[in-house]
Amino acid sequence: MIRSTPAVHTLLVLLAASAAFPVTAQQTLDRTKVPAPGPPPVLRVPTWTRSPLASGAELIVSQKDDLPLVSFTITFLGGAGQFDPADRRGVGGLTAAMLSEGTTTKTGEELSNALQLLGTNVSTRVGGETASIGFISTSARFGPTLGILADMLLHSTCPADALERLRGQRLVALAQAKAQPGAIADRVFPRVLYGPAHPYGQPVTESSIKAITRADVVAFHQQLFKPGRALVTVAGAVKPAEAKAAIDHALAAWGRGGEKPAFSYPPVPPQQPTTIYLVDRPGAEQATFAIGAPGPPRNTPDYYALEVMNTILGGQFQSRLNANIREEKGYTYGVRSGFSFGKGPGPFRTGGDIVGDKADAALVEFMKELRGIQGARPISDDELATAKSAIVQGLPSMFASVSGINAALSELWVHGLPDDYYQQYGKAIDAVTKDDVVRVAAKYIPIDRLAVVIVGDRAALQKPLDATKIAPIVLLDTDGMRVVGR
């Protein structure tokens, strides 16, 4: 007699099920054949309404009732690049963090506890050109969560003790970053491209963090978070009229004011002939690459051609750079490329972490692929079609969630794009030709004026890199300053 146990019971159930539903020849999976691809995703751009709030901020609401969720965001035009003093970079980041540290009605701990009880969190961010504060909540808890956000935005007390704690955390993070090759490359690369006079080339430093006062944080808060430069977006299970009424009530104390910044940047310094900027990290087993040049702003008419070109070059796993340097050569776990599109001339950058003793060979391959996309290696019909398909088929996923819808709507507003932008996007991508790809690659990836930042063990790298004859080598420290006398 078989003793009955949970495992035996489960086995008997499975055996009975297999007897009731025998596997037929038609149901057998042929593992020798690659499954046929499914149908392409269908683009369904949501609808939305626009209206002004009592404060003067603009409101966009997109109702989506399939799940009881609401995504709420206030996006501000302007960020650290416009409101951080040049000698105190980092004020914006500290201000964003200080919003959760206490208000006139709640301590930081009380804010945290209240949000935990609601099962959500309010996220704050100050970037280079925009800032935001927002949350995702259930429909039933939208009102209470909105009330907490409004309290944080309008009544922050910027406690002095919290500033000192946050300052200490940032100083520790900066010290730790100087030991991480990727963080060093992120710090040095923009300074090489833009120089110290351009906001894009001014990193947060220990000295700038130490110089920040509570008065700086308060002034930043008062300057940036104005309704005149704000867009409020709401996506989810809430009616537009109800959302507007709730927001006007919660933000009733938000006084009018604030203009959208002009984003008038100083000229980018003339780019030097292609140079290898080597930052020494003794003992590093890998070499971190950052190769590129200043690029165009988001409003460039070449945007669609650049999207297609970069997708072929290094924008996805099967792109040329990764297929060569990772899949064929095995020099890396992965390399990519991309443009940082913004209001100003955001950079083109390619690179990744390379096996240390293959840095010279990898650099040769990087330069070969950058020349190749400019016509030395003709683009095939299949490459062009695959790139366009990948771009267009990725668009529907933007609207699959309430947070994605919110981000898409904010993107339209930040960059001044037309309301039918997403409906026309596929046509614009499809119109890109091979000649367009070659043209924009040659225009925005200047082979003879590239900055090649490499972070790694100088003792192991300098001679092999010099032997490639690709470019002269300049030694930099971890702050991007030239090393003299070595």
C-alpha positions in Angstrom: 0.0 0.0 0.0 1.4 3.4 -1.0 1.5 5.8 1.9 -0.3 9.1 1.1 1.9 12.2 1.3 1.7 15.6 -0.3 4.3 14.7 -2.8 2.6 11.4 -3.7 -0.7 13.2 -3.9 0.7 15.7 -6.4 2.3 12.9 -8.5 -1.1 11.1 -8.7 -2.8 14.3 -9.8 -0.2 14.8 -12.6 -0.5 11.2 -13.8 -4.3 11.5 -13.9 -4.1 14.7 -15.8 -1.7 13.3 -18.3 -4.0 10.3 -18.8 -6.9 12.6 -19.3 -5.0 14.8 -21.8 -2.6 12.5 -23.7 0.1 14.3 -25.8 -0.6 13.9 -29.5 1.8 14.3 -32.4 0.4 17.7 -33.1 1.1 18.9 -29.6 4.8 17.8 -29.6 7.1 20.7 -29.7 9.7 20.6 -32.4 12.8 22.0 -30.8 14.8 21.9 -34.0 12.9 24.9 -35.4 13.0 28.5 -34.3 9.5 29.6 -33.3 7.9 32.0 -35.7 7.7 35.6 -34.5 4.4 36.8 -33.2 2.5 39.7 -34.7 4.1 43.1 -34.2 2.8 45.2 -31.3 0.0 47.6 -32.2 0.6 51.3 -31.3 -2.3 52.7 -29.3 -1.6 56.3 -28.3 -3.8 57.3 -25.4 -6.0 60.4 -25.5 -5.6 63.2 -23.0 -7.1 66.6 -22.0 -5.3 69.9 -21.4 -6.3 72.6 -19.0 -4.7 75.3 -16.9 -4.6 75.0 -13.1 -5.4 77.8 -10.8 -1.7 78.3 -10.1 -1.0 78.8 -13.8 0.7 75.4 -14.3 -0.5 73.4 -17.2 -2.4 70.1 -16.6 -2.6 67.1 -18.8 -4.8 64.1 -17.8 -4.9 60.8 -19.6 -7.7 58.5 -18.2 -6.8 54.8 -18.2 -9.3 52.6 -16.3 -8.0 49.1 -16.8 -6.2 49.1 -13.4 -7.0 51.1 -10.3 -3.7 53.0 -10.5 -2.8 56.7 -10.9 0.6 58.1 -11.9 1.1 61.8 -10.9 4.1 64.0 -11.9 5.0 67.6 -11.8 7.8 68.3 -14.3 9.7 71.6 -14.2 11.6 73.2 -17.0 15.1 74.0 -15.7 17.4 72.1 -13.4 21.0 72.1 -12.0 22.3 73.6 -15.3 20.2 76.7 -14.9 19.9 77.2 -11.1 23.1 75.6 -9.5 25.7 78.2 -8.8 28.9 77.3 -10.8 31.0 77.1 -7.6 28.4 75.1 -5.7 27.3 72.3 -8.1 25.1 69.8 -6.3 22.6 72.3 -4.7 19.8 70.9 -6.9 20.4 67.3 -5.9 20.5 68.2 -2.2 17.3 70.3 -2.6 15.5 67.3 -4.1 16.5 65.1 -1.3 15.6 67.7 1.3 11.9 67.8 0.2 11.4 64.5 2.1 13.2 65.7 5.3 10.5 67.6 6.9 7.7 70.2 6.4 5.9 72.7 8.6 3.5 70.0 9.6 5.5 66.8 9.6 9.1 65.6 10.3 10.9 63.5 7.8 10.1 60.4 9.7 6.4 61.3 9.9 6.4 61.8 6.1 8.0 58.4 5.5 5.5 56.7 7.9 2.5 58.4 6.2 3.6 57.3 2.8 4.3 53.7 4.0 0.7 53.5 5.3 -0.5 54.6 1.9 1.7 52.0 0.2 3.5 54.4 -2.0 6.5 56.8 -2.2 7.0 60.3 -3.5 10.1 60.5 -5.7 12.0 63.7 -6.3 14.7 64.5 -8.9 16.6 67.5 -10.1 18.5 66.8 -13.4 20.6 69.0 -15.6 17.7 70.6 -17.4 14.5 69.4 -15.8 13.2 68.5 -12.3 10.3 66.4 -11.2 8.3 65.3 -8.2 5.7 62.5 -8.4 4.2 59.2 -7.3 2.2 56.2 -8.3 -0.8 55.3 -6.1 -4.0 53.4 -6.1 -7.0 55.4 -7.2 -8.5 55.3 -3.7 -5.3 56.8 -2.2 -4.6 59.4 -4.9 -6.0 62.3 -2.8 -4.1 61.6 0.4 -0.9 60.9 -1.4 -1.3 64.2 -3.4 -1.8 66.0 -0.1 1.6 64.7 1.2 3.3 65.7 -2.1 1.9 69.2 -1.9 3.1 69.5 1.7 6.6 68.5 0.7 6.7 70.8 -2.3 5.2 73.9 -0.7 6.1 73.7 3.0 9.6 72.1 3.1 11.6 73.4 6.1 15.0 72.3 4.8 16.2 71.2 8.3 19.9 72.1 8.9 20.7 68.8 10.5 19.3 66.9 7.5 21.5 69.0 5.2 24.6 68.0 7.1 23.6 64.3 7.0 22.9 64.4 3.3 26.1 66.4 2.7 28.1 63.7 4.5 26.5 61.0 2.4 27.4 62.8 -0.8 30.9 63.3 0.2 31.3 59.6 0.9 29.7 58.8 -2.4 32.1 61.1 -4.3 35.1 59.6 -2.5 33.9 56.1 -3.4 33.3 57.1 -7.0 37.0 58.0 -7.4 37.8 54.3 -7.0 35.3 53.2 -9.6 36.5 53.3 -13.3 33.0 53.7 -14.6 32.3 56.7 -12.3 35.6 58.2 -13.2 34.8 58.0 -16.9 31.4 59.6 -16.3 33.1 62.5 -14.5 36.0 63.1 -16.8 34.4 62.6 -20.2 32.1 65.6 -20.1 34.8 67.8 -18.7 37.1 66.9 -21.6 34.3 67.6 -24.1 32.9 70.8 -22.7 35.5 72.4 -20.5 35.0 74.0 -17.1 33.1 77.1 -18.5 30.1 75.1 -19.9 27.4 73.8 -17.5 27.7 70.3 -19.2 31.4 70.2 -18.1 31.0 71.3 -14.5 30.8 68.2 -12.2 29.8 68.0 -8.6 32.9 68.1 -6.5 33.9 67.7 -2.8 34.6 71.4 -2.6 31.3 72.4 -4.2 29.3 70.2 -1.8 31.2 71.5 1.2 30.5 75.1 0.1 26.7 74.6 0.0 24.7 76.3 2.8 21.1 76.0 3.9 20.5 79.4 2.3 21.6 78.0 -1.1 19.1 75.1 -0.8 16.3 77.5 0.2 17.1 79.8 -2.7 17.2 77.0 -5.2 13.8 75.7 -4.0 12.3 79.2 -4.3 13.8 79.7 -7.8 13.0 76.4 -9.5 9.7 75.1 -8.1 7.4 77.7 -9.7 4.1 76.9 -11.4 4.9 79.1 -14.4 7.6 76.5 -15.5 5.6 73.4 -14.5 3.6 70.8 -16.2 1.4 68.5 -14.1 0.6 65.1 -15.8 -1.8 62.5 -14.5 -2.4 59.1 -16.1 -4.6 56.4 -14.8 -8.0 55.6 -13.3 -9.2 59.2 -12.5 -11.5 61.5 -14.4 -9.9 64.7 -15.7 -12.4 67.0 -13.9 -11.9 65.1 -10.6 -8.1 65.2 -11.0 -8.1 69.0 -11.7 -10.3 69.7 -8.7 -8.1 67.6 -6.4 -4.9 69.2 -7.6 -6.2 72.8 -7.4 -7.3 72.0 -3.8 -4.0 70.4 -2.8 -1.9 73.1 -4.4 -4.1 76.1 -3.5 -1.2 77.8 -1.7 1.1 77.5 -4.7 1.5 81.2 -5.7 1.8 82.1 -9.4 5.2 82.9 -10.9 8.2 81.5 -12.7 9.2 81.7 -16.3 10.6 79.0 -18.6 14.3 79.3 -18.9 15.9 80.1 -22.2 18.5 77.4 -22.1 21.1 79.7 -23.6 24.3 77.8 -23.3 27.8 79.2 -24.0 29.6 77.9 -27.1 31.2 74.5 -26.9 35.0 74.8 -27.0 36.5 73.9 -30.3 37.1 70.2 -30.4 40.8 69.1 -30.4 42.2 66.6 -32.8 41.4 63.0 -31.7 43.2 62.4 -28.4 43.4 59.5 -26.0 42.9 60.8 -22.4 44.3 58.1 -20.1 43.3 58.2 -16.4 45.5 55.9 -14.3 43.8 53.3 -12.0 46.7 51.1 -10.9 45.9 47.5 -10.8 42.7 47.7 -12.7 42.0 44.5 -14.6 39.6 46.3 -17.0 39.8 49.5 -19.1 36.7 51.6 -19.2 36.2 53.4 -22.5 34.2 56.6 -23.2 34.6 57.8 -26.8 32.6 60.7 -28.3 32.0 64.3 -29.1 29.4 67.0 -28.5 26.2 66.2 -30.3 23.1 68.1 -31.4 20.2 69.2 -29.2 16.9 67.3 -29.2 15.3 69.7 -31.7 17.7 68.8 -34.5 16.0 68.0 -37.8 18.4 65.0 -37.9 16.9 63.4 -34.9 15.2 60.5 -36.7 18.2 59.7 -38.9 20.4 59.7 -35.7 18.1 57.3 -34.0 18.3 54.8 -36.9 22.1 55.3 -37.3 22.8 54.7 -33.6 20.5 51.7 -33.5 22.7 50.1 -36.3 25.9 51.2 -34.7 25.4 50.5 -31.0 21.9 51.1 -29.7 20.9 47.4 -29.3 22.5 44.1 -28.5 22.9 43.0 -32.1 24.3 46.3 -33.2 27.6 46.5 -35.0 29.8 47.5 -32.0 28.5 44.7 -29.7 28.5 42.1 -32.5 32.1 42.9 -33.2 33.8 43.7 -29.8 31.7 41.3 -27.7 30.3 38.5 -29.8 33.2 38.1 -32.3 36.2 39.3 -30.4 35.2 38.6 -26.8 36.9 41.7 -25.4 33.9 42.8 -23.3 30.6 41.8 -21.7 29.0 44.6 -23.7 29.5 47.9 -25.5 26.9 50.5 -26.5 26.5 53.9 -28.1 24.0 56.7 -27.8 23.2 60.4 -27.9 22.2 62.3 -24.8 19.6 64.6 -26.4 18.6 67.6 -24.4 18.1 71.4 -24.8 21.7 71.9 -25.5 24.5 69.9 -27.4 24.4 66.7 -25.4 27.2 64.3 -26.2 27.5 61.3 -28.5 29.2 58.5 -26.5 30.2 55.0 -27.1 32.2 52.6 -24.9 32.1 50.0 -22.1 34.4 47.9 -19.9 37.1 46.1 -21.9 39.5 43.3 -20.8 42.7 45.2 -19.8 45.1 43.4 -22.1 42.8 43.9 -25.1 42.3 47.6 -24.7 44.5 48.5 -27.7 42.8 45.9 -29.9 39.4 47.1 -28.8 40.3 50.7 -29.6 41.2 49.7 -33.1 37.8 48.0 -33.5 35.9 51.0 -32.1 37.5 53.2 -34.6 36.9 50.7 -37.4 33.2 50.6 -36.6 32.9 54.4 -36.3 34.5 54.7 -39.7 32.4 51.9 -41.0 29.0 53.5 -40.2 30.2 56.6 -42.1 30.4 54.6 -45.3 33.5 52.5 -45.1 31.3 49.5 -44.4 28.1 49.9 -46.4 24.8 49.6 -44.6 22.8 46.6 -45.8 19.0 46.6 -46.6 18.6 44.1 -43.7 20.4 46.3 -41.2 18.3 49.3 -42.1 15.1 47.4 -42.0 16.0 45.7 -38.7 16.9 49.0 -37.0 13.7 50.7 -38.1 11.6 47.8 -37.0 13.3 47.7 -33.5 12.7 51.4 -33.0 9.1 51.5 -34.2 8.1 48.2 -32.4 9.5 49.5 -29.1 7.1 52.5 -29.2 3.9 50.7 -28.0 5.6 49.6 -24.8 5.8 53.3 -23.7 2.1 53.4 -23.3 1.7 50.0 -21.5 1.8 51.5 -18.0 0.5 54.7 -16.3 4.1 55.7 -15.6 5.0 55.2 -19.2 2.1 57.4 -20.4 3.1 60.1 -17.9 6.7 60.1 -19.1 5.6 60.2 -22.8 3.3 63.2 -22.1 6.1 65.0 -20.2 8.5 64.4 -23.1 6.1 66.2 -25.5 5.9 69.2 -23.3 9.6 69.4 -22.4 10.8 69.4 -26.0 7.9 71.3 -27.6 6.8 68.3 -29.7 3.4 68.3 -31.5 0.4 66.4 -30.1 0.5 63.9 -33.0 4.2 63.3 -32.5 3.8 59.6 -31.5 1.3 58.9 -34.3 3.8 60.3 -36.9 6.9 58.8 -35.4 6.8 55.6 -37.3 6.5 57.4 -40.7 9.4 59.7 -39.8 11.6 56.7 -38.9 10.5 54.8 -42.1 11.5 57.7 -44.2 15.2 57.5 -43.2 17.5 56.3 -46.0 20.9 54.8 -46.0 22.3 58.1 -47.3 20.7 59.8 -44.3 22.5 57.4 -41.9 25.9 57.9 -43.5 25.4 61.7 -43.6 24.5 62.1 -39.9 27.2 59.7 -38.8 29.8 61.7 -40.7 28.4 65.0 -39.3 28.1 64.0 -35.6 30.9 61.5 -35.1 34.0 63.4 -36.2 36.7 60.7 -36.5 39.5 63.3 -36.5 38.1 65.2 -33.5 37.0 62.5 -31.0 37.7 62.5 -27.3 38.8 59.0 -26.2 38.7 58.7 -22.4 40.2 55.4 -21.1 40.4 54.6 -17.4 42.7 51.8 -16.4 46.1 50.7 -15.3 48.5 53.1 -17.0 51.5 50.8 -16.6 49.8 48.1 -18.6 47.9 50.3 -21.1 50.1 53.2 -22.2 52.6 51.5 -24.5 50.0 49.2 -26.3 47.7 52.2 -26.8 50.5 54.3 -28.1 51.6 51.6 -30.5 48.2 51.7 -32.2 49.2 55.2 -33.6 45.5 56.2 -33.4 46.1 59.3 -31.4 48.5 61.0 -28.9 48.0 60.2 -25.2 47.3 62.8 -22.6 47.4 61.8 -18.9 44.6 63.1 -16.7 43.7 62.6 -13.0 40.4 61.5 -11.7 39.0 65.0 -11.8 39.9 65.4 -15.5 42.9 67.7 -14.9 46.2 67.2 -16.8 48.9 65.3 -15.0 52.2 67.2 -15.4 55.7 65.8 -15.1 54.9 62.1 -15.4 
